[in-house]
């Protein structure tokens, strides 16, 4: 076959290839930057990535975005450290050309990558990073669909007050999250519970022996222990507080929803019983059609109820797909405009981003509930909501004496 | 009450950490190199212990899992020494210290990442070895009490082997003069292998004993390595007695600082002691100035 004949045969194919929308359109890349290895809370990152992937699959099954372009997720591990987070974000923004990045869990990492988001003009979403300053800086490319710490601390201060606990001890780690918890709880006690006494201890996140700190708390004789550890430190506090006889004699409130994960009982066994903990999702909650569809699909695939991080990761990818379609563009400025102008179906309500005062800037907040385990190996689906009172499904119970 | 609790708590954890320090200083005494990957052998020890308890021995027979975990890490240490560290003693390498540093840091990264790949990034906890107990005024986890007793037994065994056996005498000889010991017909390279294996097995014992309290995860060896190095600088590099006394002293200093200042800065007090020693007694409490002929 001569070269001329071969060209004549191949040319039509080449023309079809270049003009067919299905073949020519590039996928739209969304970055998932989340902790997938220690010292980050790797379990949280795994759930977030799982939810985000299911979100992308759903969008693609519906035909993609922007007239048929597929969503492609690029997952990066930030290990819960600002330096790895910054490197990961840089890669997502420059090499992968991600249009937005979701999955941020650790406040310290989120704080580090925000500046890069502004520099590269790539929207970044906090999936579970809650430090106040994240949205308080009023940055153009920072969005959050998670609670903020002032709200968390005000809620647990109300809970402490309403339970009649006079002396509360807060032990937390030396991260943006931990330091923020201390500052916000001090403010909340000063304004909402002036009669209450608060003791705070901040420890280095790498420390594994917390016995001296917990002994100091025990000897202070608190009425309630606020556990502000994230990931492994949360487990270390719980275990070691039990061993020195602090918990469950003294009730403990864990600052986030880690106990709802299956690993909780594997790690703590009976030492995890009687812990109260803050959640943002409860299996009895009424979800949106989108949230309900996700829950069913998740349960069918993983044989367990979804975890909040997965729900939020899923919802963020979905709302980004909606915003891209509304913007009719994958350019970051168009995307930001669409995010600010639109209303998006989340997992339990309509998400919208307004530019409010203080930390309520491009911020959407899910509900916060206090739940409690009252027996060892209790499934999360069976825990009762014990606070706030208007939503409660059961009464908070003190632990029986050991 | 609080003071006695803190001091007891400091002594307990100091004794357990001295096992780690002993491993570091023992390897240094014989091979004249620092093993920067010591924490990863601690980590491997904790993983092996967890795997053995969960899949083979069950929670009640942790004491059977402990020697097996130590033996497994001992064998791993022999392999690492034979393949990666021995060449620096036989190949006429000029920058031996740098070679050892690079190799052991590379091992640290390798083992940590292997742990993530093989075991996943999450933490595990073996079932408790014993119920919580009260030691004097100190309420303490049963695991830590078991770890304390086991550490004392291991330290005693180590002392007996070093002082009373032929191998122990050979090791002490190698620690004093590597060239001299060869004139007595002893294969010093074989002693190196043995010393490295024993040193990392001691770290593995610490990891296995502390696994229920400090959990099992890829980075769990970091803080114990950090404490181990602190202890050997306080006690004196190369001194076995120094590693034990240094461990207890570090624990007590941290405890006293926690009582009289704040427990939030617990790790700072050991550093202050370390800096003071470096200023006034740079060789540590039981260390000696290096003599060269």
Interface residues (C-beta under 8 A of the other chain):
Chain A: X36 X37 X38 X39 X42 X43 X46 X201 X202 X203 X204 X206 X207 X208 X209 X211 X212 X213 X215 X216 X219 X231 X232 X235 X236 X239 X240 X242 X243 X244 X245 X263 X266 X267 X268 X269
Chain B: X1 X2 X5 X6 X9 X10 X13 X116 X120 X121 X122 X123 X124 X125 X127 X128 X132 X139 X140 X141 X142 X143 X144 X213 X214 X215 X217 X218 X219 X220 X222 X223 X224 X226 X254 X255 X258 X262 X263 X264 X266 X267
